[in-house]
């Protein structure tokens, strides 16, 4: 077995993750964490089908959530105050950073299991044990994080076949304009707009070898 790696939450004051703004190391690692991915589709009814075609819209940012414990009963070395530990965590992950007018960008790393650039969306604290005077001695923190991707990274990841980009295709034998629109947009109903965009007069007789431009969907609305 390898050495024990702790979860480290590092704050950054820029979206390139180059200017650190403090870090917090969990004293007790989570027992589990949950990583969720979601893709959004939009149902479109086409003119030539009886049902609906699910058209891809976007890939949502991934989310990660986990729970960790803070214990100031003396069981965990280095924790003298639960309230102080919560304040340290919030300073890195939650508190407002005036230099960027928002909380910090975060990089959460747990050995080989997790490497996640993100923002904190919520931190729920459940107090579990108290001194006779009401001082919290044990707490459970549930942290929820949402993936952060910079504009530059989004551009790099962009799919070149996206319907939000202009495409050029050459018709082959058997192609029709509605069929080609379906291949590009996932929907054949845009063929009239594409015909106008290309200046086609007799678009019903699409000749093999004809070059067809398909504009972004926004341009065909």
N, C-alpha and C positions, 0 to 999 in steps of 0.2 A: 504493500500500500504506500502511496505517496504521502507527502506531508499535508497537514491540514491547511487548507486555504480559506481565508475569511472573505466574506462579501465586503467589497470596498465600493463606496459611493463617492465619486469625485465630482465636484462642481466646477463649471467653467463659465467664464463671463463672455464667451464668444461662440458663435455657431460653428467655428472651425475646430473647436476643442483644443485650443493652443494656450489659452490664458487660464490657469487654474485658479479656483476661488475656494480652496479648502477641500477637505475630504472627511468622510466618516467611515470607520470600520465597525461592522457589527460584532458585538462581543459573542453572541450566540448565533450561529448560522441558522437559516430557515430549515425546517424539516423538508419542505417542498417549495416549488414555485410553479406558477402557471404562466405559460406563454401562449397568447392567442393571436391568430391571424384571420383576417376577414376580407372577402372579396365581395364587392357590391355589383349587382346586376339589375337592369331595368327591364321590365316586361314591355315589349313593343308589339302591338297588333299590326300585322302587315295586310296589304290589300288583297293578296293572293293566297292567303291561308286562313283556315278556320280557327286556329289557335294563336298563341303568343310565342314570340321568340325572345329569349332572355339575352339582352344585349349587355355586354361587359361595360361597366362604368368606370370603376377604379379599384385599386387595391388599397384598403384602409391601412393606416399605420398599425403595426403590431402593438400589443399590450403585454405587459408583464406585471404580475402581482405576487406578493409573498408576505408572510407574517414572520415577525421576529420578536423575541422576548428581551426585556430589560429587567434585571434583578439586582436589587441593592440590599439583599439580606446577608451578604457576605459569601454567598455561594460562588459568585462570579468575581474574580479578581479584577480590580480596576474600576468597578462601578460603586461610587459612594452615594449617588443621588439619581433616582429615576428621572426626576424633573430636569436635572442638568443634562442627562444623556439625551432626552427628548429635545431639549433646546439645541444641543450640538447637531443632532440630525437635521432639525428644521433649518438651522443656519445654513447648512450646505444645500439641502434639497427643496426647502419650502419658502424661506424668507425672501422678501423683495430685495433685489440687487439694483440699487439706484443707477449704477453705471450702464445697465442694459434695460432698465425700466421693466423688469420682470424677474421672476425667480431664475436661478442658475440653470444652464444646460447641464445635464448629468451624464456621467459614464459609469454604469454599474457593471462591475466585474466580479465573477465568482469562479476562480480557477479556470478550468476548461468548460465549465457548465454554462456560463452566461457571460456575454460580452455585449452590452446593450447601451446605445446612446439614446437618451430619452429626456422627458420632462416628467416631474411628479404631478399627477392629477389629483391624488388624495392620499391622506395619511390618517387613518382612524386609530385612535389610542383607546384601548380598554384597560382600565386600572383593575388589578386583580387582588392586591394585598396591600394593607396599610398598617402603619404604626398606630399605637393607641391615640396619638395626637393628630392622626389623619394624614401623615406624610406617606406618599405612595412608596411602596417597597418593591412592587412587581407590576409590570405592564406588558401588554401585547400590542404591538404596532402592526397594522395592516397597511402596506404601501402599495399603491397602484401607479404604474408608470405607462406612458405612451411614447412610442418610438418617435425620435426626432430625426428627420432627414432634411439636410440643407437644400436650398434651391439648386445649387450646382450639382449635388448628388442626384436629385430628382431628374435633372436634365440628362445626366449620364445614364441613368437607369431607363430612360424613356424608350419604349418599344417603337422601333422604326416603322412598324406596320400599324401604328395607332390610327384610328379614324379621325383624329384631330389634326393629322398632318395631310398635306397634299401628296397624292400618289399619281404616278403615271403607269399605265398598263397598255400592252399591245394585245388587241383582240385576236383570238385564234378561231378556227372553224368551229361552229357550234355556239360561240359566245353570243349572248344578247346583252343589251345594256342593263335590264333588270337583274340578270344573273351576275354580271360583273359588280353591280352595286351591292348585291347581297354578299359577295365575297369580301368586299372592302368594308362595308358598314355593318354587315350582319342584318341588313334590311334592304329589300328591293325597291321600296317606295320612292327613293330619291332619284330614280332614273330620269324623270323629266327635268329636274334641276341640273343634273349632270349633263343632259343633252343641251340645255341652254348654255351652261358654262362653257361647253366645247363648241358651241355654234353648229351643232348637228341639225340638219333639216330632216333627213330621212333616217332617223335613228333606229327604225324597226329593221332595216336591212344593214346591220353592222358588218362591214366587210373585214375579212381576216387581214391583219397587218395594220388596221386602224389604231392610231395612238389615242388613248383616252385619258384625260386628266380627271382625277377625282379630288375635289376641293375638301377642306375640313368641313365637318358636319355643321359648324356654326355658319359657314358660308352658304350652306344649302337650305337653311331654315327659312 
